[in-house]
């Protein structure tokens, strides 16, 4: 089944997007602050945390 991994990953990403949208909508309905940093700085911080975690994971499994 060529391409099955890509399709599975795309479905996973779409589910994450939908869940994020629902959570954002619920927080908005209740006029709560979103549980994420605002602006591009927050996005870059989240990406940095993800990359840092992956680096540690790779180092632990390959060292």
Buried (B, 14 or more C-beta within 10 A) or exposed (E): EEEEEEEEEEEEEEEEEEEEEEEEEEBEEEEEEEEBEEEEEEEEEEEEEEEEEEEEEEEEEEE
